[in-house]
């Protein structure tokens, strides 16, 4: 049996800004290293 709990985040405006920045950085890093991987294996 699977049990799940829902939670709700209620960040302050400063915390919300940091969440958004963190998501942007992780998206940039993923795309950067994906392109590097593709570049290395193109040859």
mmCIF entry with sequence, helices, sheets and N, C-alpha, C, O atoms, coordinates in Angstrom:
data_MODEL
# 
_entry.id   MODEL 
# 
_entity.id                         1 
_entity.type                       polymer 
_entity.pdbx_number_of_molecules   1 
# 
_entity_poly.entity_id                      1 
_entity_poly.type                           'polypeptide(L)' 
_entity_poly.nstd_linkage                   no 
_entity_poly.nstd_monomer                   no 
_entity_poly.pdbx_seq_one_letter_code       
;(UNK)(UNK)(UNK)(UNK)(UNK)(UNK)(UNK)(UNK)(UNK)(UNK)(UNK)(UNK)(UNK)(UNK)(UNK)(UNK)
(UNK)(UNK)(UNK)(UNK)(UNK)(UNK)(UNK)(UNK)(UNK)(UNK)(UNK)(UNK)(UNK)(UNK)(UNK)(UNK)
(UNK)(UNK)(UNK)(UNK)(UNK)(UNK)(UNK)(UNK)(UNK)(UNK)(UNK)
;
_entity_poly.pdbx_seq_one_letter_code_can   XXXXXXXXXXXXXXXXXXXXXXXXXXXXXXXXXXXXXXXXXXX 
_entity_poly.pdbx_strand_id                 A 
# 
loop_
_entity_poly_seq.entity_id 
_entity_poly_seq.num 
_entity_poly_seq.mon_id 
_entity_poly_seq.hetero 
1 1  UNK n 
1 2  UNK n 
1 3  UNK n 
1 4  UNK n 
1 5  UNK n 
1 6  UNK n 
1 7  UNK n 
1 8  UNK n 
1 9  UNK n 
1 10 UNK n 
1 11 UNK n 
1 12 UNK n 
1 13 UNK n 
1 14 UNK n 
1 15 UNK n 
1 16 UNK n 
1 17 UNK n 
1 18 UNK n 
1 19 UNK n 
1 20 UNK n 
1 21 UNK n 
1 22 UNK n 
1 23 UNK n 
1 24 UNK n 
1 25 UNK n 
1 26 UNK n 
1 27 UNK n 
1 28 UNK n 
1 29 UNK n 
1 30 UNK n 
1 31 UNK n 
1 32 UNK n 
1 33 UNK n 
1 34 UNK n 
1 35 UNK n 
1 36 UNK n 
1 37 UNK n 
1 38 UNK n 
1 39 UNK n 
1 40 UNK n 
1 41 UNK n 
1 42 UNK n 
1 43 UNK n 
# 
_struct_asym.id          A 
_struct_asym.entity_id   1 
# 
_struct_conf.conf_type_id            HELX_P 
_struct_conf.id                      HELX_P1 
_struct_conf.pdbx_PDB_helix_id       AA1 
_struct_conf.beg_label_comp_id       UNK 
_struct_conf.beg_label_asym_id       A 
_struct_conf.beg_label_seq_id        13 
_struct_conf.pdbx_beg_PDB_ins_code   ? 
_struct_conf.end_label_comp_id       UNK 
_struct_conf.end_label_asym_id       A 
_struct_conf.end_label_seq_id        42 
_struct_conf.pdbx_end_PDB_ins_code   ? 
_struct_conf.beg_auth_comp_id        UNK 
_struct_conf.beg_auth_asym_id        A 
_struct_conf.beg_auth_seq_id         13 
_struct_conf.end_auth_comp_id        UNK 
_struct_conf.end_auth_asym_id        A 
_struct_conf.end_auth_seq_id         42 
_struct_conf.pdbx_PDB_helix_class    1 
_struct_conf.details                 ? 
_struct_conf.pdbx_PDB_helix_length   30 
# 
_struct_conf_type.id          HELX_P 
_struct_conf_type.criteria    ? 
_struct_conf_type.reference   ? 
# 
loop_
_atom_site.group_PDB 
_atom_site.id 
_atom_site.type_symbol 
_atom_site.label_atom_id 
_atom_site.label_alt_id 
_atom_site.label_comp_id 
_atom_site.label_asym_id 
_atom_site.label_entity_id 
_atom_site.label_seq_id 
_atom_site.pdbx_PDB_ins_code 
_atom_site.Cartn_x 
_atom_site.Cartn_y 
_atom_site.Cartn_z 
_atom_site.occupancy 
_atom_site.B_iso_or_equiv 
_atom_site.pdbx_formal_charge 
_atom_site.auth_seq_id 
_atom_site.auth_comp_id 
_atom_site.auth_asym_id 
_atom_site.auth_atom_id 
_atom_site.pdbx_PDB_model_num 
ATOM 1   N N  . UNK A 1 1  ? 0.842  -1.165 0.000   1.00 0.00 ? 1  UNK A N  1 
ATOM 2   C CA . UNK A 1 1  ? 0.000  0.000  0.000   1.00 0.00 ? 1  UNK A CA 1 
ATOM 3   C C  . UNK A 1 1  ? 0.891  1.233  0.000   1.00 0.00 ? 1  UNK A C  1 
ATOM 4   O O  . UNK A 1 1  ? 1.854  1.315  0.762   1.00 0.00 ? 1  UNK A O  1 
ATOM 5   N N  . UNK A 1 2  ? 0.566  2.177  -0.849  1.00 0.00 ? 2  UNK A N  1 
ATOM 6   C CA . UNK A 1 2  ? 1.297  3.437  -0.918  1.00 0.00 ? 2  UNK A CA 1 
ATOM 7   C C  . UNK A 1 2  ? 0.545  4.504  -0.143  1.00 0.00 ? 2  UNK A C  1 
ATOM 8   O O  . UNK A 1 2  ? -0.672 4.644  -0.261  1.00 0.00 ? 2  UNK A O  1 
ATOM 9   N N  . UNK A 1 3  ? 1.287  5.243  0.644   1.00 0.00 ? 3  UNK A N  1 
ATOM 10  C CA . UNK A 1 3  ? 0.697  6.338  1.406   1.00 0.00 ? 3  UNK A CA 1 
ATOM 11  C C  . UNK A 1 3  ? 1.393  7.622  0.981   1.00 0.00 ? 3  UNK A C  1 
ATOM 12  O O  . UNK A 1 3  ? 2.620  7.667  0.889   1.00 0.00 ? 3  UNK A O  1 
ATOM 13  N N  . UNK A 1 4  ? 0.627  8.645  0.725   1.00 0.00 ? 4  UNK A N  1 
ATOM 14  C CA . UNK A 1 4  ? 1.201  9.924  0.310   1.00 0.00 ? 4  UNK A CA 1 
ATOM 15  C C  . UNK A 1 4  ? 0.665  11.027 1.203   1.00 0.00 ? 4  UNK A C  1 
ATOM 16  O O  . UNK A 1 4  ? -0.449 10.961 1.723   1.00 0.00 ? 4  UNK A O  1 
ATOM 17  N N  . UNK A 1 5  ? 1.492  12.033 1.360   1.00 0.00 ? 5  UNK A N  1 
ATOM 18  C CA . UNK A 1 5  ? 1.070  13.212 2.096   1.00 0.00 ? 5  UNK A CA 1 
ATOM 19  C C  . UNK A 1 5  ? 1.277  14.429 1.223   1.00 0.00 ? 5  UNK A C  1 
ATOM 20  O O  . UNK A 1 5  ? 2.319  14.577 0.585   1.00 0.00 ? 5  UNK A O  1 
ATOM 21  N N  . UNK A 1 6  ? 0.305  15.280 1.195   1.00 0.00 ? 6  UNK A N  1 
ATOM 22  C CA . UNK A 1 6  ? 0.419  16.526 0.456   1.00 0.00 ? 6  UNK A CA 1 
ATOM 23  C C  . UNK A 1 6  ? 0.874  17.612 1.421   1.00 0.00 ? 6  UNK A C  1 
ATOM 24  O O  . UNK A 1 6  ? 0.420  17.688 2.563   1.00 0.00 ? 6  UNK A O  1 
ATOM 25  N N  . UNK A 1 7  ? 1.764  18.433 0.941   1.00 0.00 ? 7  UNK A N  1 
ATOM 26  C CA . UNK A 1 7  ? 2.171  19.575 1.746   1.00 0.00 ? 7  UNK A CA 1 
ATOM 27  C C  . UNK A 1 7  ? 2.044  20.825 0.892   1.00 0.00 ? 7  UNK A C  1 
ATOM 28  O O  . UNK A 1 7  ? 2.072  20.746 -0.336  1.00 0.00 ? 7  UNK A O  1 
ATOM 29  N N  . UNK A 1 8  ? 1.909  21.939 1.513   1.00 0.00 ? 8  UNK A N  1 
ATOM 30  C CA . UNK A 1 8  ? 1.810  23.198 0.807   1.00 0.00 ? 8  UNK A CA 1 
ATOM 31  C C  . UNK A 1 8  ? 2.929  24.102 1.301   1.00 0.00 ? 8  UNK A C  1 
ATOM 32  O O  . UNK A 1 8  ? 3.097  24.321 2.501   1.00 0.00 ? 8  UNK A O  1 
ATOM 33  N N  . UNK A 1 9  ? 3.688  24.621 0.344   1.00 0.00 ? 9  UNK A N  1 
ATOM 34  C CA . UNK A 1 9  ? 4.740  25.562 0.694   1.00 0.00 ? 9  UNK A CA 1 
ATOM 35  C C  . UNK A 1 9  ? 4.171  26.973 0.644   1.00 0.00 ? 9  UNK A C  1 
ATOM 36  O O  . UNK A 1 9  ? 3.455  27.330 -0.291  1.00 0.00 ? 9  UNK A O  1 
ATOM 37  N N  . UNK A 1 10 ? 4.482  27.740 1.615   1.00 0.00 ? 10 UNK A N  1 
ATOM 38  C CA . UNK A 1 10 ? 4.095  29.150 1.631   1.00 0.00 ? 10 UNK A CA 1 
ATOM 39  C C  . UNK A 1 10 ? 5.342  29.994 1.892   1.00 0.00 ? 10 UNK A C  1 
ATOM 40  O O  . UNK A 1 10 ? 5.545  30.515 2.989   1.00 0.00 ? 10 UNK A O  1 
ATOM 41  N N  . UNK A 1 11 ? 6.180  30.115 0.841   1.00 0.00 ? 11 UNK A N  1 
ATOM 42  C CA . UNK A 1 11 ? 7.435  30.826 1.042   1.00 0.00 ? 11 UNK A CA 1 
ATOM 43  C C  . UNK A 1 11 ? 7.223  32.339 1.130   1.00 0.00 ? 11 UNK A C  1 
ATOM 44  O O  . UNK A 1 11 ? 6.255  32.895 0.610   1.00 0.00 ? 11 UNK A O  1 
ATOM 45  N N  . UNK A 1 12 ? 8.162  32.964 1.802   1.00 0.00 ? 12 UNK A N  1 
ATOM 46  C CA . UNK A 1 12 ? 8.175  34.428 1.815   1.00 0.00 ? 12 UNK A CA 1 
ATOM 47  C C  . UNK A 1 12 ? 8.605  34.891 0.430   1.00 0.00 ? 12 UNK A C  1 
ATOM 48  O O  . UNK A 1 12 ? 9.121  34.084 -0.343  1.00 0.00 ? 12 UNK A O  1 
ATOM 49  N N  . UNK A 1 13 ? 8.410  36.153 0.093   1.00 0.00 ? 13 UNK A N  1 
ATOM 50  C CA . UNK A 1 13 ? 8.855  36.634 -1.229  1.00 0.00 ? 13 UNK A CA 1 
ATOM 51  C C  . UNK A 1 13 ? 10.354 36.385 -1.476  1.00 0.00 ? 13 UNK A C  1 
ATOM 52  O O  . UNK A 1 13 ? 10.752 36.076 -2.600  1.00 0.00 ? 13 UNK A O  1 
ATOM 53  N N  . UNK A 1 14 ? 11.172 36.518 -0.443  1.00 0.00 ? 14 UNK A N  1 
ATOM 54  C CA . UNK A 1 14 ? 12.609 36.278 -0.609  1.00 0.00 ? 14 UNK A CA 1 
ATOM 55  C C  . UNK A 1 14 ? 12.887 34.810 -0.909  1.00 0.00 ? 14 UNK A C  1 
ATOM 56  O O  . UNK A 1 14 ? 13.725 34.493 -1.753  1.00 0.00 ? 14 UNK A O  1 
ATOM 57  N N  . UNK A 1 15 ? 12.184 33.917 -0.220  1.00 0.00 ? 15 UNK A N  1 
ATOM 58  C CA . UNK A 1 15 ? 12.369 32.486 -0.458  1.00 0.00 ? 15 UNK A CA 1 
ATOM 59  C C  . UNK A 1 15 ? 11.878 32.090 -1.845  1.00 0.00 ? 15 UNK A C  1 
ATOM 60  O O  . UNK A 1 15 ? 12.492 31.260 -2.514  1.00 0.00 ? 15 UNK A O  1 
ATOM 61  N N  . UNK A 1 16 ? 10.771 32.685 -2.271  1.00 0.00 ? 16 UNK A N  1 
ATOM 62  C CA . UNK A 1 16 ? 10.249 32.387 -3.603  1.00 0.00 ? 16 UNK A CA 1 
ATOM 63  C C  . UNK A 1 16 ? 11.245 32.805 -4.671  1.00 0.00 ? 16 UNK A C  1 
ATOM 64  O O  . UNK A 1 16 ? 11.437 32.094 -5.658  1.00 0.00 ? 16 UNK A O  1 
ATOM 65  N N  . UNK A 1 17 ? 11.880 33.957 -4.479  1.00 0.00 ? 17 UNK A N  1 
ATOM 66  C CA . UNK A 1 17 ? 12.884 34.421 -5.425  1.00 0.00 ? 17 UNK A CA 1 
ATOM 67  C C  . UNK A 1 17 ? 14.056 33.434 -5.481  1.00 0.00 ? 17 UNK A C  1 
ATOM 68  O O  . UNK A 1 17 ? 14.570 33.142 -6.561  1.00 0.00 ? 17 UNK A O  1 
ATOM 69  N N  . UNK A 1 18 ? 14.479 32.921 -4.318  1.00 0.00 ? 18 UNK A N  1 
ATOM 70  C CA . UNK A 1 18 ? 15.579 31.954 -4.292  1.00 0.00 ? 18 UNK A CA 1 
ATOM 71  C C  . UNK A 1 18 ? 15.177 30.633 -4.951  1.00 0.00 ? 18 UNK A C  1 
ATOM 72  O O  . UNK A 1 18 ? 16.001 30.009 -5.620  1.00 0.00 ? 18 UNK A O  1 
ATOM 73  N N  . UNK A 1 19 ? 13.927 30.194 -4.775  1.00 0.00 ? 19 UNK A N  1 
ATOM 74  C CA . UNK A 1 19 ? 13.446 28.988 -5.447  1.00 0.00 ? 19 UNK A CA 1 
ATOM 75  C C  . UNK A 1 19 ? 13.533 29.161 -6.962  1.00 0.00 ? 19 UNK A C  1 
ATOM 76  O O  . UNK A 1 19 ? 13.990 28.267 -7.674  1.00 0.00 ? 19 UNK A O  1 
ATOM 77  N N  . UNK A 1 20 ? 13.094 30.305 -7.437  1.00 0.00 ? 20 UNK A N  1 
ATOM 78  C CA . UNK A 1 20 ? 13.108 30.561 -8.881  1.00 0.00 ? 20 UNK A CA 1 
ATOM 79  C C  . UNK A 1 20 ? 14.529 30.640 -9.418  1.00 0.00 ? 20 UNK A C  1 
ATOM 80  O O  . UNK A 1 20 ? 14.811 30.131 -10.502 1.00 0.00 ? 20 UNK A O  1 
ATOM 81  N N  . UNK A 1 21 ? 15.429 31.275 -8.666  1.00 0.00 ? 21 UNK A N  1 
ATOM 82  C CA . UNK A 1 21 ? 16.831 31.347 -9.090  1.00 0.00 ? 21 UNK A CA 1 
ATOM 83  C C  . UNK A 1 21 ? 17.443 29.956 -9.148  1.00 0.00 ? 21 UNK A C  1 
ATOM 84  O O  . UNK A 1 21 ? 18.174 29.636 -10.085 1.00 0.00 ? 21 UNK A O  1 
ATOM 85  N N  . UNK A 1 22 ? 17.151 29.132 -8.156  1.00 0.00 ? 22 UNK A N  1 
ATOM 86  C CA . UNK A 1 22 ? 17.696 27.774 -8.127  1.00 0.00 ? 22 UNK A CA 1 
ATOM 87  C C  . UNK A 1 22 ? 17.197 26.956 -9.319  1.00 0.00 ? 22 UNK A C  1 
ATOM 88  O O  . UNK A 1 22 ? 17.958 26.194 -9.916  1.00 0.00 ? 22 UNK A O  1 
ATOM 89  N N  . UNK A 1 23 ? 15.939 27.115 -9.657  1.00 0.00 ? 23 UNK A N  1 
ATOM 90  C CA . UNK A 1 23 ? 15.391 26.395 -10.813 1.00 0.00 ? 23 UNK A CA 1 
ATOM 91  C C  . UNK A 1 23 ? 16.065 26.874 -12.096 1.00 0.00 ? 23 UNK A C  1 
ATOM 92  O O  . UNK A 1 23 ? 16.350 26.068 -12.982 1.00 0.00 ? 23 UNK A O  1 
ATOM 93  N N  . UNK A 1 24 ? 16.319 28.161 -12.203 1.00 0.00 ? 24 UNK A N  1 
ATOM 94  C CA . UNK A 1 24 ? 16.987 28.695 -13.389 1.00 0.00 ? 24 UNK A CA 1 
ATOM 95  C C  . UNK A 1 24 ? 18.406 28.185 -13.522 1.00 0.00 ? 24 UNK A C  1 
ATOM 96  O O  . UNK A 1 24 ? 18.845 27.845 -14.621 1.00 0.00 ? 24 UNK A O  1 
ATOM 97  N N  . UNK A 1 25 ? 19.124 28.130 -12.418 1.00 0.00 ? 25 UNK A N  1 
ATOM 98  C CA . UNK A 1 25 ? 20.500 27.630 -12.445 1.00 0.00 ? 25 UNK A CA 1 
ATOM 99  C C  . UNK A 1 25 ? 20.534 26.161 -12.814 1.00 0.00 ? 25 UNK A C  1 
ATOM 100 O O  . UNK A 1 25 ? 21.376 25.745 -13.610 1.00 0.00 ? 25 UNK A O  1 
ATOM 101 N N  . UNK A 1 26 ? 19.639 25.372 -12.255 1.00 0.00 ? 26 UNK A N  1 
ATOM 102 C CA . UNK A 1 26 ? 19.642 23.945 -12.572 1.00 0.00 ? 26 UNK A CA 1 
ATOM 103 C C  . UNK A 1 26 ? 19.266 23.712 -14.037 1.00 0.00 ? 26 UNK A C  1 
ATOM 104 O O  . UNK A 1 26 ? 19.809 22.812 -14.677 1.00 0.00 ? 26 UNK A O  1 
ATOM 105 N N  . UNK A 1 27 ? 18.351 24.506 -14.566 1.00 0.00 ? 27 UNK A N  1 
ATOM 106 C CA . UNK A 1 27 ? 17.980 24.384 -15.982 1.00 0.00 ? 27 UNK A CA 1 
ATOM 107 C C  . UNK A 1 27 ? 19.171 24.736 -16.870 1.00 0.00 ? 27 UNK A C  1 
ATOM 108 O O  . UNK A 1 27 ? 19.440 24.053 -17.858 1.00 0.00 ? 27 UNK A O  1 
ATOM 109 N N  . UNK A 1 28 ? 19.892 25.823 -16.507 1.00 0.00 ? 28 UNK A N  1 
ATOM 110 C CA . UNK A 1 28 ? 21.067 26.225 -17.276 1.00 0.00 ? 28 UNK A CA 1 
ATOM 111 C C  . UNK A 1 28 ? 22.124 25.121 -17.254 1.00 0.00 ? 28 UNK A C  1 
ATOM 112 O O  . UNK A 1 28 ? 22.680 24.774 -18.295 1.00 0.00 ? 28 UNK A O  1 
ATOM 113 N N  . UNK A 1 29 ? 22.403 24.568 -16.068 1.00 0.00 ? 29 UNK A N  1 
ATOM 114 C CA . UNK A 1 29 ? 23.429 23.530 -15.936 1.00 0.00 ? 29 UNK A CA 1 
ATOM 115 C C  . UNK A 1 29 ? 23.049 22.290 -16.745 1.00 0.00 ? 29 UNK A C  1 
ATOM 116 O O  . UNK A 1 29 ? 23.898 21.714 -17.425 1.00 0.00 ? 29 UNK A O  1 
ATOM 117 N N  . UNK A 1 30 ? 21.805 21.880 -16.679 1.00 0.00 ? 30 UNK A N  1 
ATOM 118 C CA . UNK A 1 30 ? 21.354 20.709 -17.441 1.00 0.00 ? 30 UNK A CA 1 
ATOM 119 C C  . UNK A 1 30 ? 21.571 20.933 -18.934 1.00 0.00 ? 30 UNK A C  1 
ATOM 120 O O  . UNK A 1 30 ? 22.134 20.078 -19.618 1.00 0.00 ? 30 UNK A O  1 
ATOM 121 N N  . UNK A 1 31 ? 21.124 22.084 -19.439 1.00 0.00 ? 31 UNK A N  1 
ATOM 122 C CA . UNK A 1 31 ? 21.263 22.368 -20.864 1.00 0.00 ? 31 UNK A CA 1 
ATOM 123 C C  . UNK A 1 31 ? 22.723 22.497 -21.268 1.00 0.00 ? 31 UNK A C  1 
ATOM 124 O O  . UNK A 1 31 ? 23.105 22.039 -22.345 1.00 0.00 ? 31 UNK A O  1 
ATOM 125 N N  . UNK A 1 32 ? 23.541 23.109 -20.432 1.00 0.00 ? 32 UNK A N  1 
ATOM 126 C CA . UNK A 1 32 ? 24.958 23.281 -20.742 1.00 0.00 ? 32 UNK A CA 1 
ATOM 127 C C  . UNK A 1 32 ? 25.649 21.925 -20.871 1.00 0.00 ? 32 UNK A C  1 
ATOM 128 O O  . UNK A 1 32 ? 26.334 21.665 -21.859 1.00 0.00 ? 32 UNK A O  1 
ATOM 129 N N  . UNK A 1 33 ? 25.468 21.066 -19.875 1.00 0.00 ? 33 UNK A N  1 
ATOM 130 C CA . UNK A 1 33 ? 26.149 19.785 -19.916 1.00 0.00 ? 33 UNK A CA 1 
ATOM 131 C C  . UNK A 1 33 ? 25.543 18.837 -20.944 1.00 0.00 ? 33 UNK A C  1 
ATOM 132 O O  . UNK A 1 33 ? 26.240 17.952 -21.440 1.00 0.00 ? 33 UNK A O  1 
ATOM 133 N N  . UNK A 1 34 ? 24.292 18.995 -21.271 1.00 0.00 ? 34 UNK A N  1 
ATOM 134 C CA . UNK A 1 34 ? 23.703 18.228 -22.362 1.00 0.00 ? 34 UNK A CA 1 
ATOM 135 C C  . UNK A 1 34 ? 24.360 18.620 -23.680 1.00 0.00 ? 34 UNK A C  1 
ATOM 136 O O  . UNK A 1 34 ? 24.696 17.745 -24.478 1.00 0.00 ? 34 UNK A O  1 
ATOM 137 N N  . UNK A 1 35 ? 24.547 19.903 -23.924 1.00 0.00 ? 35 UNK A N  1 
ATOM 138 C CA . UNK A 1 35 ? 25.198 20.345 -25.154 1.00 0.00 ? 35 UNK A CA 1 
ATOM 139 C C  . UNK A 1 35 ? 26.667 19.929 -25.180 1.00 0.00 ? 35 UNK A C  1 
ATOM 140 O O  . UNK A 1 35 ? 27.184 19.571 -26.239 1.00 0.00 ? 35 UNK A O  1 
ATOM 141 N N  . UNK A 1 36 ? 27.348 19.971 -24.031 1.00 0.00 ? 36 UNK A N  1 
ATOM 142 C CA . UNK A 1 36 ? 28.740 19.512 -23.984 1.00 0.00 ? 36 UNK A CA 1 
ATOM 143 C C  . UNK A 1 36 ? 28.819 18.023 -24.296 1.00 0.00 ? 36 UNK A C  1 
ATOM 144 O O  . UNK A 1 36 ? 29.699 17.591 -25.040 1.00 0.00 ? 36 UNK A O  1 
ATOM 145 N N  . UNK A 1 37 ? 27.923 17.251 -23.743 1.00 0.00 ? 37 UNK A N  1 
ATOM 146 C CA . UNK A 1 37 ? 27.893 15.820 -24.017 1.00 0.00 ? 37 UNK A CA 1 
ATOM 147 C C  . UNK A 1 37 ? 27.651 15.551 -25.494 1.00 0.00 ? 37 UNK A C  1 
ATOM 148 O O  . UNK A 1 37 ? 28.308 14.696 -26.088 1.00 0.00 ? 37 UNK A O  1 
ATOM 149 N N  . UNK A 1 38 ? 26.720 16.271 -26.082 1.00 0.00 ? 38 UNK A N  1 
ATOM 150 C CA . UNK A 1 38 ? 26.442 16.110 -27.508 1.00 0.00 ? 38 UNK A CA 1 
ATOM 151 C C  . UNK A 1 38 ? 27.644 16.510 -28.346 1.00 0.00 ? 38 UNK A C  1 
ATOM 152 O O  . UNK A 1 38 ? 27.954 15.852 -29.339 1.00 0.00 ? 38 UNK A O  1 
ATOM 153 N N  . UNK A 1 39 ? 28.327 17.587 -27.956 1.00 0.00 ? 39 UNK A N  1 
ATOM 154 C CA . UNK A 1 39 ? 29.501 18.055 -28.709 1.00 0.00 ? 39 UNK A CA 1 
ATOM 155 C C  . UNK A 1 39 ? 30.614 17.009 -28.656 1.00 0.00 ? 39 UNK A C  1 
ATOM 156 O O  . UNK A 1 39 ? 31.255 16.747 -29.674 1.00 0.00 ? 39 UNK A O  1 
ATOM 157 N N  . UNK A 1 40 ? 30.853 16.413 -27.498 1.00 0.00 ? 40 UNK A N  1 
ATOM 158 C CA . UNK A 1 40 ? 31.926 15.432 -27.347 1.00 0.00 ? 40 UNK A CA 1 
ATOM 159 C C  . UNK A 1 40 ? 31.638 14.191 -28.182 1.00 0.00 ? 40 UNK A C  1 
ATOM 160 O O  . UNK A 1 40 ? 32.549 13.640 -28.802 1.00 0.00 ? 40 UNK A O  1 
ATOM 161 N N  . UNK A 1 41 ? 30.396 13.747 -28.208 1.00 0.00 ? 41 UNK A N  1 
ATOM 162 C CA . UNK A 1 41 ? 30.071 12.507 -28.889 1.00 0.00 ? 41 UNK A CA 1 
ATOM 163 C C  . UNK A 1 41 ? 29.683 12.698 -30.359 1.00 0.00 ? 41 UNK A C  1 
ATOM 164 O O  . UNK A 1 41 ? 29.311 11.729 -31.022 1.00 0.00 ? 41 UNK A O  1 
ATOM 165 N N  . UNK A 1 42 ? 29.761 13.917 -30.876 1.00 0.00 ? 42 UNK A N  1 
ATOM 166 C CA . UNK A 1 42 ? 29.472 14.154 -32.290 1.00 0.00 ? 42 UNK A CA 1 
ATOM 167 C C  . UNK A 1 42 ? 30.566 13.574 -33.179 1.00 0.00 ? 42 UNK A C  1 
ATOM 168 O O  . UNK A 1 42 ? 30.293 13.126 -34.293 1.00 0.00 ? 42 UNK A O  1 
ATOM 169 N N  . UNK A 1 43 ? 31.785 13.581 -32.696 1.00 0.00 ? 43 UNK A N  1 
ATOM 170 C CA . UNK A 1 43 ? 32.929 13.143 -33.509 1.00 0.00 ? 43 UNK A CA 1 
ATOM 171 C C  . UNK A 1 43 ? 33.002 11.666 -33.716 1.00 0.00 ? 43 UNK A C  1 
ATOM 172 O O  . UNK A 1 43 ? 33.917 11.180 -34.381 1.00 0.00 ? 43 UNK A O  1 
# 
